[in-house]
Amino acid sequence: MALTTQRSTIINVDAQGAPLRPAIVWLDQRRTAGVKPVKGLWGLLFALSGMSQTVAYLQAEAETNWLQRYQPEILQATHKILYLSGYLTHRFTGRFADSVGCQVGYMPFDYKALTWAKSWDWKWRAVPIDPRMLVELIPPAAQLGEITAGAAAATGIPKGLPLIAAAADKACEVIGSGALEPHIGCLSYGTTATINTTQKRYVEMIPLIPPYPAAVPGAYSLELQVYRGYWMVSWFKQEFAHEERRLAQSHGVEPETLFDHLVAEAEPGAKGLMLQPYWSPGLKVPGPEAKGAIIGFGDVHTRAYLYRAILEGLAYALREGMERTIRRSGTPITELRVSGGGSQSNAAMQLTADIFGLPTTRPHTYETSGLGAAMDAAVGLGLHPNFESAVREMSHQGDVFEPNPETRDLYDGLFHRVYKRMYKRLKPLYEEIKQITGYPGDGDDVTT
């Protein structure tokens, strides 16, 4: 057995593993303004390298810094700080342990060495917690423990069954999609949309923003993300797809299955309707001032054009991420795999192939995260001798979407001459909007 979970969800527990407060989930936007900056030699180095603002952002995002300010009694009572994967591991095995592949968040983890940071590392100053609160880390495909009698009684899983370390959901999606080699890009069309590649070499896409642990021992998952990715389809459904929701209810289907007809009603390029999908701010790319933008409206544009512009805007943003990945890693990306709920749309798959100009494949299942975890289990139990064998035998590619040369040229023009210029030109206006309205705020008003 192996498990994969959402990333960056924090649970403080006592010595028996009981939660001391509700989990702080990955979508939580709380931030802690005014955290004391890292001082000493590290602080000087950050100042000289222009990284002080990045470190301050990471400090503000760290859940433990928020707890220290608003709920210090919880932190004082904490025996272990767990990610969701670590919490479930304890529930299943009784051990305070977790997979290296699940370490994604604001903890003193050394992403290059793939272990907890050394005592001299700056992360301990940025996120000052007791090292005894951290759990034992186990590499992917190694054994975390065995299912206890209590867990067996609660779940029906056989007592004594080995629990094999896997990785976080996105990392498992990557290998589950068959993207084991660095020339294969894996697009995840989920709530957060990402582009990932698997690398044996440590490469930071943005300085001080590390690659995450891969679901393969000793490897890294290079990732760039659009935080509000295919969540935007849900936003469109809620705000603009009332007719599709009504029809879906009467036919007993999900509304999203009816959206491809909207894409068909609007030609590629959406008659110049361009969408920048920054419905949530970022750190560097985009920055904390970022907002979403739609430009190019005319009287011909309908909600069908808006929906196409959403899908195209997400693909443009991920193509920009691909170009950064290629520049930073030095490895060309020659093919794409797409997983997640959005990959079920033929229209989304075709426009992805056209915008990237690459053959784009949909694996035989869009739930590739669970498949990737199964690969870790298979290798860990010796059912496959290595990950190359597991990926070859367990991941099967489905439909392949080839780029249409004519449409690809249209998208190339819009991408290079319009989309890539939008953020730089709009950034000063975003900063003015934030200064005038106070939105987006710093999230420091959440105290529960």
C-alpha positions in Angstrom: 0.0 0.0 0.0 1.1 3.6 -0.7 -0.6 6.9 -0.2 -0.4 10.3 -1.9 -2.0 13.4 -0.6 -2.4 17.1 -1.2 0.6 19.2 -0.4 1.4 21.9 2.2 -1.4 21.1 4.6 -0.1 21.4 8.2 -1.4 19.5 11.2 -0.1 20.1 14.8 -0.5 17.0 16.9 0.2 15.8 20.5 2.3 12.8 21.5 -0.6 10.5 20.7 -1.0 12.0 17.2 -4.3 13.8 18.0 -4.7 17.1 16.2 -4.4 20.2 18.5 -6.3 22.5 16.1 -7.9 22.3 12.6 -5.5 21.7 9.8 -4.2 24.7 7.9 -4.8 23.6 4.3 -2.8 24.5 1.2 -5.5 26.9 -0.1 -5.4 29.0 3.1 -4.3 32.6 2.3 -3.3 33.7 5.8 0.0 35.5 6.1 2.0 36.9 9.0 3.1 40.5 8.3 6.0 42.0 10.1 8.0 38.8 10.9 11.5 39.8 12.2 13.9 39.5 9.2 16.7 37.0 9.2 19.8 38.8 10.6 23.5 38.2 10.9 25.6 36.8 8.0 22.6 35.3 6.3 20.7 38.6 6.4 23.7 40.4 4.9 24.0 37.8 2.1 20.3 38.1 1.3 20.5 41.9 1.3 23.6 41.9 -1.1 21.9 39.4 -3.4 18.6 41.2 -3.5 16.8 38.2 -1.9 15.6 39.8 1.3 12.1 40.4 -0.1 11.8 36.7 -1.2 12.9 35.5 2.3 10.4 37.9 3.9 7.6 36.5 1.7 8.5 32.9 2.7 8.5 33.9 6.4 5.1 35.5 6.0 3.7 32.4 4.4 5.1 29.9 7.0 2.2 28.5 9.0 4.4 28.0 12.1 5.2 31.7 12.2 1.5 32.5 12.1 1.0 30.0 15.0 3.8 31.6 17.0 2.1 35.0 16.8 -1.6 34.1 17.1 -1.7 30.7 18.9 1.6 30.2 20.7 -0.1 27.9 23.2 -0.7 25.5 20.3 2.9 25.5 19.2 4.0 25.0 22.8 1.8 22.0 23.1 2.8 20.5 19.8 4.7 17.2 19.8 5.0 16.9 16.0 4.2 19.2 13.0 2.9 17.0 10.3 1.9 17.3 6.7 -1.3 15.5 5.8 0.8 12.6 4.5 2.6 12.4 7.8 -0.6 12.5 9.7 -2.1 9.7 7.7 1.1 7.7 8.0 0.9 7.9 11.8 -2.8 6.9 11.7 -2.0 3.8 9.6 1.3 2.7 11.2 1.6 4.4 14.6 5.0 5.9 13.5 5.8 9.6 13.2 7.4 9.4 9.8 6.8 10.7 6.3 8.1 10.4 2.7 10.8 12.7 1.5 8.6 13.0 -1.6 5.9 14.8 0.4 8.0 17.6 1.8 6.5 20.6 0.1 5.9 23.7 2.2 7.4 26.2 4.6 9.5 24.0 6.9 13.3 23.8 7.5 13.8 21.2 4.7 16.9 21.2 2.5 15.4 20.6 -0.9 18.8 20.0 -2.5 20.0 17.4 0.0 16.4 16.0 0.4 16.5 15.9 4.2 16.0 18.3 7.1 18.3 21.3 6.9 21.5 21.4 8.9 21.5 23.5 12.1 23.4 26.4 10.4 21.0 26.7 7.6 19.1 30.0 7.2 15.7 28.2 7.2 15.9 27.6 11.0 16.2 31.4 11.4 13.4 32.1 9.0 11.1 29.4 10.5 12.3 29.0 14.1 10.8 25.7 15.4 12.0 23.0 17.7 13.8 20.3 15.6 12.2 17.7 17.9 8.8 18.5 16.2 10.0 17.1 12.9 9.4 13.5 11.8 11.7 10.8 10.4 12.0 11.0 6.6 11.9 8.0 4.4 12.8 8.0 0.7 10.1 7.1 -1.9 9.7 3.4 -2.5 11.1 2.5 1.0 8.8 1.2 3.8 7.2 3.7 6.2 5.8 1.0 8.5 3.0 -1.6 8.7 -0.7 -1.3 9.1 -1.6 -1.5 12.8 -4.4 -3.6 14.3 -6.3 -0.4 15.0 -6.0 0.9 11.5 -7.0 -2.5 10.1 -10.1 -2.5 12.2 -11.0 1.0 11.2 -10.4 0.5 7.4 -10.5 -3.1 6.5 -6.9 -3.0 5.2 -5.1 -6.1 6.4 -3.0 -5.8 9.5 0.7 -5.9 8.9 0.5 -4.8 5.3 3.5 -2.7 4.4 3.0 1.0 3.8 5.4 2.2 1.1 6.5 5.8 0.9 5.2 7.6 -2.2 5.1 11.3 -2.7 2.9 14.4 -2.9 0.0 14.5 -5.4 1.8 16.5 -8.1 5.0 14.5 -7.9 3.0 11.2 -8.2 1.1 12.7 -11.2 4.4 13.3 -13.0 5.6 9.7 -12.9 2.0 8.4 -13.2 1.8 10.3 -16.5 5.0 8.6 -17.7 7.1 11.8 -17.5 10.2 10.2 -16.0 12.7 11.7 -18.5 13.6 15.4 -18.4 12.5 16.0 -22.1 8.9 15.1 -21.2 6.8 17.9 -19.7 3.9 17.0 -17.5 1.0 19.4 -17.4 -1.4 19.1 -14.5 -4.8 20.5 -15.3 -6.1 20.5 -11.7 -7.2 23.2 -9.3 -3.7 24.5 -9.5 -2.2 24.1 -13.0 1.4 23.2 -13.2 4.2 22.2 -15.6 6.7 19.7 -14.2 9.7 17.8 -15.4 11.8 15.2 -13.6 15.5 15.9 -13.2 18.4 14.3 -11.5 20.1 17.7 -11.2 19.0 20.3 -8.6 17.8 23.4 -10.6 16.0 26.4 -9.1 13.4 27.9 -11.5 13.4 31.1 -9.4 16.3 31.9 -7.0 15.6 30.6 -3.5 12.4 28.8 -4.8 13.6 25.2 -5.0 12.4 22.3 -7.1 10.3 19.9 -5.1 11.2 16.2 -4.3 10.2 13.8 -7.0 8.4 10.6 -6.5 11.7 8.9 -7.5 14.4 8.7 -4.9 17.2 11.3 -5.3 15.4 13.1 -8.1 13.7 16.6 -8.3 10.5 17.7 -9.8 11.0 21.1 -11.5 7.7 22.9 -11.2 6.1 26.2 -12.2 2.5 26.8 -11.4 -0.6 28.9 -12.0 -2.1 28.9 -8.5 -5.7 29.4 -9.7 -5.4 27.0 -12.6 -8.4 24.9 -13.7 -10.2 26.3 -10.7 -11.0 29.0 -13.2 -13.2 26.6 -15.0 -15.2 26.2 -11.8 -15.3 30.0 -11.5 -16.7 30.3 -15.1 -19.2 27.5 -14.3 -20.4 29.4 -11.2 -20.6 32.9 -12.8 -21.4 32.3 -16.5 -22.6 28.8 -17.2 -26.1 28.8 -15.8 -27.5 27.2 -18.9 -25.0 24.4 -18.9 -25.6 23.8 -15.2 -29.4 23.5 -15.9 -28.9 21.1 -18.8 -26.3 19.0 -16.9 -28.8 18.6 -14.0 -31.5 17.5 -16.3 -29.2 15.0 -18.1 -27.5 13.7 -14.9 -24.0 14.8 -16.1 -21.3 17.2 -14.9 -21.6 20.8 -16.4 -18.0 20.7 -17.5 -18.8 17.9 -20.0 -20.8 20.4 -21.9 -18.2 23.1 -22.1 -16.4 21.9 -25.2 -19.3 23.2 -27.3 -18.4 26.7 -26.1 -14.8 26.3 -27.3 -16.2 25.2 -30.7 -18.3 28.3 -31.0 -15.2 30.6 -30.7 -12.3 30.3 -33.2 -8.7 29.8 -32.0 -7.2 33.0 -30.7 -10.7 34.1 -29.5 -10.6 37.1 -31.9 -7.8 38.6 -29.8 -9.5 38.2 -26.4 -6.4 37.7 -24.2 -6.6 36.5 -20.6 -3.8 36.6 -18.0 -4.8 34.0 -15.4 -3.4 35.6 -12.2 -6.6 35.4 -10.2 -4.3 35.0 -7.2 -1.0 36.8 -6.5 2.4 35.1 -6.4 5.9 35.6 -5.2 8.1 36.4 -8.2 6.4 35.1 -11.4 3.9 36.6 -11.0 4.6 39.0 -8.1 2.5 39.7 -5.0 0.8 42.6 -6.7 -0.4 40.5 -9.6 -4.0 40.4 -10.7 -5.9 38.7 -13.5 -6.5 40.6 -16.7 -8.6 40.3 -19.8 -7.9 42.6 -22.7 -9.1 42.8 -26.3 -12.9 42.9 -25.8 -15.1 43.8 -28.7 -18.8 43.6 -29.5 -18.3 40.2 -31.1 -17.2 38.6 -27.9 -19.6 36.2 -26.1 -19.2 34.0 -23.1 -18.0 31.3 -25.5 -15.0 33.5 -26.3 -14.4 34.1 -22.6 -14.3 30.4 -21.9 -11.9 29.8 -24.8 -9.8 32.7 -23.5 -9.6 31.1 -20.1 -8.3 27.8 -21.5 -5.9 29.7 -23.8 -4.6 32.0 -21.1 -3.8 29.0 -18.8 -1.9 27.3 -21.7 0.0 30.6 -22.4 1.0 30.8 -18.8 2.2 27.2 -18.7 4.1 27.7 -22.0 5.8 30.6 -20.4 6.7 28.2 -17.6 8.0 25.7 -20.1 10.3 28.3 -21.6 11.7 29.2 -18.2 12.2 25.5 -17.4 14.2 25.0 -20.7 16.3 28.1 -20.0 17.1 27.1 -16.4 17.6 23.4 -17.0 19.2 23.5 -20.4 17.1 20.5 -21.5 14.6 20.9 -24.4 11.1 19.7 -23.8 9.9 17.7 -26.9 6.6 16.2 -25.8 3.9 16.8 -23.3 1.7 14.6 -21.1 -1.5 16.1 -19.5 -3.3 14.8 -16.4 -5.9 16.1 -14.1 -9.6 16.8 -14.7 -9.0 19.3 -17.4 -7.3 16.7 -19.6 -10.7 15.0 -20.2 -11.6 17.9 -22.5 -10.6 17.3 -26.1 -10.8 21.0 -26.8 -8.4 21.8 -24.0 -6.0 19.1 -25.2 -6.0 20.3 -28.8 -5.5 24.0 -28.0 -2.7 22.9 -25.6 -0.9 21.1 -28.5 -1.4 24.1 -30.7 -0.2 26.7 -28.2 2.9 24.7 -27.2 3.5 23.4 -30.7 4.2 19.9 -29.3 2.6 16.5 -29.5 0.4 16.3 -26.4 -0.7 13.0 -24.9 -3.5 12.1 -22.5 -2.6 9.1 -20.4 -5.1 6.2 -20.1 -6.3 7.6 -16.8 -6.5 11.2 -15.7 -6.1 10.1 -12.1 -2.4 9.7 -12.5 -1.5 10.7 -9.0 -2.8 7.4 -7.6 -1.1 5.6 -10.4 2.2 7.2 -9.5 1.8 6.2 -5.9 1.2 2.6 -7.1 4.4 2.7 -9.0 6.3 3.6 -5.8 4.6 0.7 -4.1 5.5 -1.7 -7.0 9.1 -0.7 -7.0 9.3 -0.8 -3.2 7.9 -4.3 -3.1 10.1 -5.6 -5.8 7.3 -6.1 -8.3 9.3 -3.9 -10.7 13.1 -3.7 -10.5 13.2 0.1 -11.1 11.1 3.1 -12.0 11.9 2.8 -15.7 10.3 -0.6 -15.7 7.3 0.5 -13.6 6.6 3.5 -15.8 6.9 1.4 -19.0 4.6 -1.3 -17.8 2.1 0.6 -15.7 1.6 3.9 -17.6 -0.1 3.7 -20.9 -0.6 6.6 -23.2 -4.0 7.3 -24.7 -5.0 9.9 -27.3 -2.2 12.0 -28.9 -3.1 15.5 -30.1 -0.8 16.9 -32.8 -0.4 20.6 -33.3 -2.2 22.1 -36.2 0.5 24.1 -38.1 -1.8 27.0 -39.1 -3.3 27.4 -35.6 0.1 27.0 -34.0 1.4 30.0 -36.0 -1.6 32.1 -34.9 -0.9 31.2 -31.3 2.8 31.9 -31.6 2.1 35.4 -32.7 -0.4 36.1 -29.9 2.0 34.5 -27.3 5.2 36.3 -28.3 3.7 39.6 -29.4 0.9 40.0 -26.9 0.8 37.6 -23.9 4.4 37.8 -22.9 4.3 41.6 -22.8 1.1 41.8 -20.8 2.4 41.3 -17.3 5.4 43.7 -17.6 3.1 46.5 -19.0 0.3 45.9 -16.5 2.4 45.4 -13.4 2.7 49.2 -12.6 -1.1 49.4 -12.8 -1.5 46.4 -10.5 0.7 48.1 -7.9 -1.4 51.3 -8.1 -4.6 49.3 -7.7 -3.2 47.6 -4.6 -2.0 50.9 -3.1 -5.4 52.5 -3.8 -7.8 49.7 -2.8 -5.7 47.6 -0.4 -6.5 44.5 -2.5 -5.0 41.9 -2.5 -4.3 42.3 1.2 -1.6 40.6 3.2 -3.9 37.9 4.8 -2.8 39.0 8.3 -6.4 39.4 9.5 -7.0 35.6 9.9 -6.7 34.7 13.6 -8.3 31.3 13.8 
